[in-house]
Amino acid sequence: MTIKGILTLFQLLLLVSAAFHAKPPANAEELQATAAFARLKSLTGDWQSVGPNGEHSRLNYQVISSGTAIMERFTSDALPHSSGSMITVYYIDKGQLVLTHYCIAGNQPHLRATRYDPQTGELDFDFVNGGNIVSGEEGHMHSSRIRFVDQDHITSEWQFMQARSPKFTELSQFTRVK
């Protein structure tokens, strides 16, 4: 057997082992979180958007950590060049779908999914807490909504709060890059 064959067999054994040890959803909330997480996994790949001022934005979704997390990398012409990109990681925690957003504001808001409607394709997240957010007065992303329009189109909406008041909302429509 070749080394490649051994590695393939090892990967297959790991997947089978993980499947046997996976805990099935225990209640409706866990079932909803699992369904929403599966829908997020379907976003794997590259997406693009052109904003109202002609700025180009890009999303890249990647399933990581043996399928237990999804990493979203956001880049945009509108971001300061020194900031590079922002990362958001989605994962299931204690039966709930959550995200941590690594923001150019220098903080890491932690949001929890509050609603997933498979019929409308809407997935809502609300602020729970965050790294480098002490008083809540600091500017931070406070809520998020993803709308799965179809297999090749999504809408992304993020609300930024500062001094406990909405400061702005970022709304973008993305198309899958084929």
N, C-alpha and C positions, 0 to 999 in steps of 0.2 A: 504494500500500500504506500502511496506517495505521501509526502508531508502535507500537500494540499488536501488529499483525501482524509488524512487523520484530522486536520483542522476542521474540515467540513463535518466529520462525524462528531467531533468534540462540540461544535456549535449546536448540532442537532440534539445531542444529549443534554446540553444546557437548556435549550428551549423546552424539551420534554419535561425535564426536572422542574423548571419554573411553572409549567402548566399544571403539574401535579400538586405543587405547593401553593398555587394561587387560591386565595380565599374568594368564594363567590359573594356577590353583593348580598348584604343581610336585610336591607330595607329599601323602601322606595327612594329615599335620598341617595343612597349608595348606587342604586340602579341608574338614577338620573345622572349622577357624577360619572359613572362608567360609560354611559351612552355619550355624554358630552365629550369626554376624553377621547373616545373612539372617533368622534366627529372631528376633533382637533387633529388627530393623527392623519386624517384624510387630507390635510392641508400640506403634507410633506412636499417640499420643493420650493420653487421661486415664484414670487408674485411681484407685480409692479403697479404703480399708480402715478397719475399726473395730477398735481394739485391745481387749484384755481389760478395760481400765479405762474404756472408752467413748471413748478419744481417736481422733480422725479423722486419718488420714494420706492423703496424695495423692501420686501419681506422675504425671509428664508426660514422655512420650518424644517426642523430636523428632529426625528425621534432618537432619543439618546438613553443611556443608562439601562440597557436591556429592555427598552420599551416602557420604562416607568416614568419617563419625563419627555416633554416636548420643548425644544428650545426654538424661540422665535428671535431672529436677528433683524432689527429695523435700521435701515440707513436712508438718508434723505439729503438731497441738495440743500434743503432748508436748515439742516443742522449745522452748527459751527464745525468747521473742518477739524478742529482739535478734539472734538468729542468722539469722532469715529462712528460708533453705532450704539444702539441700546439693545439690551437682551432682556427677554421675558421668558421665564421657565414655568411651564404648566405641569402640575402633577397632582396625584391623589394623596391626600393626607387624612388619615383617620376616617376614610369613607367620603371625604369632601374634595371637590375639585378646587384647587387653589392656584394662585400664580404669585411669583415674585418678579417684580419689574426692576431691573438695574438701570436707573435713569441718569440722564446727563445732568439732572439737578443735584446729583451727588447723594441720593438716598435710594432706598430699596423698599418701596411700598409692597405690602403683602395684602392681596385681595382674595376673597372667597367667592365662588360662584353662588349666586342667589337664585338664579332662574335659568332653566334651559327648556326651550319650547321647540321640539323637533319639527312641529308643523310650520312655524314661522322662521325657523332657523336661528332664533335669537338666543344668545348666551350672555348673561349679565354677570358682572363681578362688582363687588363693593369692598371698600377699604376695611381692613381689620386692624393692622398696625404696620410698622415698618422700621427698618434700620435707618439710623440717622434722622429719625422723625421723633422728636422728644415731646414737643408741646402740641403738635397738630397745627400750629401756626405756619410751619415751614411749607414752602411750595412743594406739592407732590401730586402724582397721579392718584386720583381718589376713586374713580370708577372706570369701568371699561365695558364695552359691548361689542361682540362679534356677531355679525349676521351672515349666515351661510346662505347666499342667494342661490347658487347652484354649484356644481363641481368646479367651475372655473372663475367664480366671482364671489368676493366677500366684501363686506363693509366693516371697517374698524372705527370705533369711536372711543376716545379717551377724554376724560374730564380732569383738568388740572385745578387743584384747590390751593389757595394761599390765604392765610389769615382767616381760615375757616369759611371762606367764601369761594364760589366758583370764579376762576380767573379766565379760563378759556376752555374750549372743547376742540379737539382735533378729530375731524371726520374725514376718512379716506375710503375710496372705493378701489379695490385691488382686483387685478385680473391675473390668472395663472399664466406664467411664462411657459410656452410649449417648446 
